[in-house]
């Protein structure tokens, strides 16, 4: 999902389709309506995140 590389956060885990993954890899897929658990260096504005592009490599 490139969340760490794109937004410089530590991804702790995620909840997707009823499954909790506390050791998710950077390439894990998050389903629509899923929840991310992360530790940022500063507060992130959800409106500023390109949610539809998180899976893009570039």
Buried (B, 14 or more C-beta within 10 A) or exposed (E): BBBEEEBEBEBEBBBBEEEEBEEBEEEBEBEEEBEBBBEEEEEBEEEEBEEEEBEEEE
